[in-house]
Amino acid sequence: MLESFKAAGLDPIVIDENTDFSKLVVASNKHETNTEFLTRIMAHGCPTGALVQGMIMRAVESFAKVVAAEPDPNVFDSMFINGEAWRATGVWLTEQFETRYAKG
């Protein structure tokens, strides 16, 4: 099965009941960009393997739909976020997911 993951471009970390997860986290606790972080958690080391990819994609899709459907984008306004731009991003992401997973 490990060969199947590697053939799919994944490089899983093999663990057993004696694996010290705190050491794994500390070892990878360097400053990462958001892209590096997502790449790492999508491709490497999740104890449940590639299942993490489905969870991350589902979470992003679900949150994008919530943001896109908000009738009052001002609820997202803050010092750092313009609510209308945040909602527009949710709309764009929702469209991207719909296009990617369109039934055809």
Backbone as CSV, one residue per row, in Angstrom:
resi,resn,N_x,N_y,N_z,CA_x,CA_y,CA_z,C_x,C_y,C_z
1,MET,0.825,-1.182,0.000,0.000,0.000,0.000,0.872,1.249,0.000
2,LEU,1.996,1.214,0.700,2.905,2.353,0.738,3.350,2.730,-0.674
3,GLU,3.568,1.734,-1.498,3.979,1.990,-2.880,2.876,2.723,-3.635
4,SER,1.618,2.397,-3.348,0.490,3.067,-4.006,0.464,4.548,-3.670
5,PHE,0.701,4.872,-2.405,0.739,6.283,-2.004,1.867,7.012,-2.714
6,LYS,3.034,6.391,-2.740,4.188,7.024,-3.385,3.948,7.194,-4.879
7,ALA,3.307,6.217,-5.518,2.998,6.324,-6.943,2.029,7.466,-7.217
8,ALA,1.187,7.772,-6.224,0.223,8.873,-6.364,0.847,10.214,-6.010
9,GLY,2.140,10.224,-5.728,2.824,11.473,-5.414,2.791,11.837,-3.944
10,LEU,2.341,10.917,-3.102,2.295,11.157,-1.661,3.515,10.527,-1.006
11,ASP,3.966,11.114,0.064,5.121,10.586,0.777,4.740,10.428,2.245
12,PRO,3.950,9.402,2.566,3.461,9.265,3.936,4.568,8.907,4.922
13,ILE,4.396,9.372,6.138,5.293,8.996,7.221,4.694,7.749,7.864
14,VAL,5.465,6.705,7.950,4.991,5.458,8.531,5.141,5.546,10.037
15,ILE,4.056,5.274,10.744,4.060,5.364,12.198,3.545,4.058,12.793
16,ASP,3.771,3.886,14.080,3.193,2.771,14.810,2.747,3.268,16.176
17,GLU,2.322,2.364,17.040,1.785,2.766,18.350,2.829,3.419,19.245
18,ASN,4.101,3.304,18.909,5.172,3.907,19.705,5.609,5.277,19.186
19,THR,4.965,5.765,18.147,5.349,7.053,17.567,5.007,8.183,18.532
20,ASP,5.960,9.058,18.759,5.763,10.216,19.629,5.364,11.404,18.753
21,PHE,4.052,11.684,18.697,3.551,12.741,17.828,4.074,14.116,18.227
22,SER,4.329,14.337,19.515,4.830,15.646,19.932,6.205,15.912,19.311
23,LYS,7.021,14.882,19.148,8.325,15.059,18.503,8.162,15.356,17.016
24,LEU,7.170,14.730,16.380,6.923,15.005,14.970,6.505,16.456,14.772
25,VAL,5.656,16.959,15.664,5.189,18.340,15.558,6.337,19.303,15.809
26,VAL,7.127,19.060,16.856,8.256,19.938,17.169,9.266,19.921,16.032
27,ALA,9.513,18.756,15.458,10.483,18.649,14.368,10.051,19.459,13.159
28,SER,8.745,19.597,12.960,8.270,20.336,11.798,7.812,21.746,12.175
29,ASN,8.137,22.194,13.378,7.673,23.496,13.859,8.602,24.621,13.405
30,LYS,8.780,24.745,12.117,9.532,25.854,11.550,8.521,26.818,10.954
31,HIS,8.948,28.023,10.663,8.034,28.966,10.047,7.737,28.509,8.625
32,GLU,6.465,28.287,8.347,6.047,27.863,7.018,5.122,28.925,6.436
33,THR,5.182,29.072,5.141,4.173,29.891,4.482,2.870,29.100,4.504
34,ASN,1.768,29.754,4.206,0.486,29.044,4.134,0.535,27.946,3.075
35,THR,1.194,28.230,1.959,1.313,27.227,0.897,2.114,26.025,1.370
36,GLU,3.226,26.270,2.044,4.041,25.163,2.567,3.261,24.344,3.593
37,PHE,2.534,25.045,4.463,1.736,24.355,5.483,0.687,23.455,4.838
38,LEU,-0.079,24.004,3.890,-1.117,23.197,3.240,-0.520,22.037,2.458
39,THR,0.587,22.284,1.782,1.244,21.202,1.053,1.678,20.096,2.013
40,ARG,2.258,20.483,3.136,2.719,19.488,4.115,1.564,18.673,4.674
41,ILE,0.494,19.349,5.092,-0.588,18.577,5.713,-1.399,17.794,4.690
42,MET,-1.401,18.237,3.433,-2.123,17.492,2.397,-1.334,16.264,1.930
43,ALA,-0.008,16.330,1.987,0.791,15.281,1.363,1.628,14.442,2.314
44,HIS,1.844,14.892,3.531,2.815,14.196,4.374,2.325,14.017,5.809
45,GLY,2.439,12.821,6.293,2.420,12.596,7.716,1.119,12.510,8.468
46,CYS,-0.024,12.642,7.831,-1.268,12.492,8.591,-1.419,11.028,8.984
47,PRO,-1.690,10.764,10.256,-1.814,9.367,10.695,-2.868,8.573,9.921
48,THR,-3.877,9.258,9.362,-4.905,8.548,8.602,-4.639,8.588,7.106
49,GLY,-3.465,9.057,6.722,-3.089,9.044,5.312,-3.793,10.120,4.501
50,ALA,-4.086,9.771,3.268,-4.630,10.734,2.313,-6.058,11.185,2.653
51,LEU,-6.684,10.584,3.646,-8.022,11.005,4.061,-8.050,12.486,4.406
52,VAL,-6.939,13.016,4.868,-6.860,14.430,5.233,-7.174,15.325,4.035
53,GLN,-6.831,14.885,2.830,-7.103,15.703,1.652,-8.595,15.942,1.468
54,GLY,-9.374,14.896,1.612,-10.828,15.040,1.498,-11.394,15.954,2.571
55,MET,-10.856,15.834,3.788,-11.349,16.664,4.883,-11.037,18.141,4.632
56,ILE,-9.831,18.429,4.196,-9.448,19.822,3.939,-10.278,20.399,2.798
57,MET,-10.413,19.643,1.716,-11.190,20.136,0.579,-12.642,20.371,0.979
58,ARG,-13.210,19.470,1.743,-14.606,19.613,2.188,-14.755,20.825,3.095
59,ALA,-13.791,21.033,3.989,-13.849,22.174,4.904,-13.787,23.497,4.136
60,VAL,-12.885,23.580,3.173,-12.763,24.803,2.380,-14.044,25.044,1.587
61,GLU,-14.543,24.002,0.957,-15.775,24.138,0.169,-16.947,24.565,1.050
62,SER,-17.095,23.932,2.194,-18.213,24.258,3.099,-18.137,25.697,3.585
63,PHE,-16.958,26.134,4.001,-16.819,27.493,4.507,-17.024,28.512,3.395
64,ALA,-16.518,28.220,2.199,-16.707,29.136,1.070,-18.190,29.317,0.771
65,LYS,-18.967,28.237,0.847,-20.409,28.340,0.598,-21.101,29.201,1.657
66,VAL,-20.692,29.051,2.911,-21.270,29.862,3.989,-20.977,31.340,3.754
67,VAL,-19.736,31.649,3.422,-19.339,33.038,3.187,-20.055,33.594,1.961
68,ALA,-20.107,32.811,0.883,-20.745,33.266,-0.353,-22.233,33.536,-0.165
69,ALA,-22.873,32.787,0.718,-24.320,32.916,0.913,-24.710,33.999,1.916
70,GLU,-23.756,34.590,2.600,-24.061,35.611,3.617,-24.696,36.832,2.945
71,PRO,-25.933,37.178,3.322,-26.597,38.323,2.685,-25.995,39.668,3.077
72,ASP,-25.361,39.736,4.232,-24.771,41.006,4.686,-23.270,40.829,4.846
73,PRO,-22.493,41.178,3.817,-21.052,40.971,3.900,-20.387,41.822,4.973
74,ASN,-21.090,42.815,5.496,-20.505,43.649,6.546,-20.207,42.855,7.810
75,VAL,-20.837,41.697,7.973,-20.557,40.886,9.165,-19.111,40.394,9.156
76,PHE,-18.471,40.410,7.987,-17.089,39.964,7.892,-16.091,41.106,8.025
77,ASP,-16.582,42.332,8.049,-15.681,43.483,8.130,-14.871,43.468,9.416
78,SER,-13.607,43.789,9.278,-12.726,43.958,10.430,-11.618,44.925,10.015
79,MET,-10.659,45.125,10.900,-9.523,45.977,10.562,-8.715,45.394,9.403
80,PHE,-8.782,44.081,9.238,-7.943,43.410,8.254,-8.709,42.886,7.042
81,ILE,-10.015,42.775,7.165,-10.802,42.141,6.108,-11.943,43.052,5.679
82,ASN,-12.055,43.248,4.376,-13.203,43.928,3.805,-14.258,42.864,3.543
83,GLY,-15.424,43.015,4.154,-16.469,42.004,4.066,-16.895,41.675,2.655
84,GLU,-17.019,42.692,1.811,-17.432,42.451,0.432,-16.379,41.646,-0.319
85,ALA,-15.108,41.951,-0.093,-14.032,41.185,-0.736,-13.992,39.757,-0.202
86,TRP,-14.262,39.601,1.082,-14.281,38.259,1.696,-15.395,37.432,1.056
87,ARG,-16.587,38.055,0.921,-17.707,37.334,0.303,-17.392,37.025,-1.160
88,ALA,-16.791,37.978,-1.883,-16.434,37.734,-3.281,-15.462,36.552,-3.395
89,THR,-14.565,36.431,-2.431,-13.638,35.298,-2.415,-14.412,33.998,-2.187
90,GLY,-15.393,34.021,-1.297,-16.230,32.844,-1.067,-17.000,32.442,-2.313
91,VAL,-17.506,33.434,-3.037,-18.222,33.159,-4.290,-17.273,32.528,-5.302
92,TRP,-16.081,33.114,-5.449,-15.100,32.587,-6.400,-14.710,31.149,-6.056
93,LEU,-14.425,30.902,-4.777,-14.054,29.541,-4.365,-15.182,28.554,-4.619
94,THR,-16.402,28.957,-4.317,-17.553,28.082,-4.552,-17.658,27.735,-6.028
95,GLU,-17.468,28.724,-6.892,-17.494,28.476,-8.338,-16.378,27.525,-8.752
96,GLN,-15.208,27.680,-8.152,-14.086,26.790,-8.472,-14.405,25.344,-8.102
97,PHE,-15.001,25.139,-6.943,-15.379,23.789,-6.532,-16.464,23.233,-7.428
98,GLU,-17.440,24.055,-7.772,-18.529,23.587,-8.643,-17.990,23.191,-10.008
99,THR,-17.045,23.963,-10.523,-16.450,23.639,-11.825,-15.630,22.345,-11.732
100,ARG,-14.829,22.251,-10.679,-13.963,21.075,-10.526,-14.774,19.785,-10.380
101,TYR,-15.847,19.855,-9.623,-16.609,18.647,-9.332,-17.937,18.584,-10.064
102,ALA,-18.035,19.310,-11.180,-19.262,19.298,-11.980,-19.516,17.901,-12.499
103,LYS,-20.757,17.529,-12.417,-21.143,16.219,-12.977,-21.390,16.415,-14.471
104,GLY,-20.794,15.578,-15.238,-20.960,15.774,-16.667,-20.828,14.554,-17.469
